[in-house]
Amino acid sequence: MIKFPFTLVKRVMVIEKLGHFPWTSLNDLLLTWKAGTKGYITVHKEGKPKSPEQLGYYYALILPEAVKAFEKAEDFSLTIEFGEHRIEVELTLKNMDSFMKQRYAAKTGIHVNKADMNMEDCSIYETWCIKWLATWLKCQIPPADKNWRTNNE
C-alpha cells in the first residue's frame, strides 16, 4: 500500500503527483472538494492477500533457521543499518526479521512491509530469504509443505 498525502490546491496538481493516472472517478471526487481540503489517496496492489500459512512458514521456519545459522557462523554478525550508522544487535527473531528486510531492500530496492503484501509478493520475498540464507550462511530451509495439516494428524 502506498499513501499519497496532499492538500488540495488545484485538482490537476494531485493528479500530476500520482503520475498522470486517468482516473475519472478520482477527478470527479476532487471536483467536489473545497480548496485546502487535506486527505490522502491509498493505492493497493491487486492480488490475493498473503496467507496465514505463508506468514507461519516465515516466522516458524525461515526466521528461526536463520537465527540458528547465524549462531553457527562465527564469522558473521547481525548488523542493522540506521542511515549511515551500523549497529550489531542481539540474535532475536525480531532483529533477524529487520535484518532480512534490510538485505532485501539493499539488493532489490524494494522495502518490505509484510502488512501490505499480497500472496505473490510474500512468496517472492520468502524465496529471496531462503536463497540469501543458502548463499551466505549455507542454511538449507525445506520447501513449504502444502499438506502440513494432514501430515501432522
C-alpha positions in Angstrom: 0.0 0.0 0.0 1.3 3.4 -0.9 -0.2 6.6 0.6 0.0 10.0 -1.2 -0.7 12.8 1.3 -1.9 16.1 -0.2 -3.6 19.4 0.5 -6.0 20.2 -2.3 -4.9 23.5 -4.0 -5.5 22.5 -7.6 -7.1 19.2 -8.7 -4.5 18.9 -11.5 -1.6 19.0 -9.0 -2.9 15.9 -7.2 -3.3 14.0 -10.5 0.2 15.1 -11.5 1.6 13.8 -8.2 0.1 10.4 -8.9 1.8 10.2 -12.3 -1.0 11.3 -14.7 -3.3 8.4 -14.0 -6.5 8.9 -15.9 -8.9 8.1 -13.1 -12.2 9.7 -13.9 -13.8 8.8 -10.6 -10.9 10.5 -8.8 -11.2 13.6 -10.9 -14.9 13.7 -10.2 -14.4 13.3 -6.5 -11.7 16.0 -6.3 -14.0 18.4 -8.1 -16.4 18.2 -5.1 -13.8 19.1 -2.5 -13.0 22.6 -1.5 -9.5 24.1 -1.8 -7.4 23.4 1.3 -9.1 20.0 1.9 -6.5 17.6 3.3 -6.5 13.9 2.5 -4.6 11.0 1.2 -5.0 8.6 -1.6 -4.2 5.0 -0.9 -3.0 2.7 -3.8 -3.3 -1.0 -3.2 -1.7 -3.7 -5.3 -4.1 -6.2 -6.7 -3.8 -9.9 -5.9 -4.8 -12.4 -3.2 -3.8 -11.4 0.3 -0.9 -13.3 1.8 -2.0 -16.3 3.7 -1.6 -17.2 7.4 0.3 -20.3 6.2 2.9 -18.1 4.4 3.5 -16.0 7.4 3.6 -19.1 9.6 6.3 -20.6 7.3 8.3 -17.3 7.5 8.0 -16.9 11.3 8.1 -20.5 12.4 10.7 -21.9 10.0 12.6 -19.3 7.9 13.5 -16.9 10.7 14.3 -19.5 13.4 16.6 -21.3 10.9 18.2 -18.0 10.0 18.9 -17.3 13.7 20.4 -20.8 14.1 22.6 -20.3 11.0 23.9 -17.0 12.4 24.7 -18.7 15.7 26.7 -21.4 13.9 28.6 -19.0 11.7 31.2 -17.5 13.9 32.5 -15.0 11.3 29.1 -13.4 10.7 27.3 -10.9 13.0 23.8 -9.5 12.8 24.1 -5.8 12.0 21.2 -3.4 11.5 21.7 -0.2 9.5 20.3 3.2 10.6 21.2 5.7 7.9 25.0 5.8 7.8 25.3 4.0 11.1 25.6 0.3 11.7 25.0 -1.4 15.0 25.5 -5.1 15.9 22.3 -6.4 17.6 21.3 -9.5 19.5 20.1 -12.5 17.6 16.3 -12.4 18.1 13.5 -13.2 15.6 12.5 -9.6 15.5 16.1 -8.4 14.8 16.5 -11.2 12.2 13.3 -10.0 10.5 14.6 -6.4 10.4 17.9 -7.6 9.0 16.4 -9.7 6.3 14.1 -6.8 5.2 17.1 -4.5 5.1 19.2 -7.0 3.0 16.2 -7.4 0.6 15.8 -3.7 0.2 19.5 -3.2 -0.4 19.6 -5.9 -3.1 16.2 -5.2 -4.8 15.3 -1.6 -3.9 12.0 -2.8 -2.5 11.3 -2.0 1.1 9.2 -4.8 2.6 6.1 -4.2 4.6 4.6 -7.6 5.3 1.3 -6.0 6.4 0.7 -4.8 2.8 2.0 -7.8 0.9 -0.2 -9.9 -1.3 0.4 -13.6 -1.8 2.8 -13.2 -4.7 4.9 -10.6 -3.0 5.2 -12.7 0.1 6.2 -15.7 -1.9 8.9 -13.7 -3.8 10.2 -12.3 -0.5 10.3 -15.7 1.2 12.1 -17.3 -1.7 14.6 -14.5 -1.7 15.3 -15.0 2.0 15.8 -18.7 1.5 18.2 -18.2 -1.4 20.1 -15.5 0.6 20.5 -17.7 3.6 21.7 -20.6 1.5 24.2 -18.5 -0.3 25.7 -16.6 2.6 25.2 -19.0 5.5 24.9 -22.4 3.8 21.5 -22.7 5.5 19.1 -25.1 3.8 15.5 -24.4 4.5 13.0 -27.1 3.4 10.2 -26.0 1.0 6.8 -25.3 2.4 4.6 -28.3 2.8 1.1 -27.5 1.4 -0.3 -30.6 3.2 1.2 -29.9 6.6 -2.1 -30.1 8.4 -3.0 -33.6 7.1 0.7 -34.8 7.5 0.6 -33.8 11.2 -2.6 -35.7 12.1 
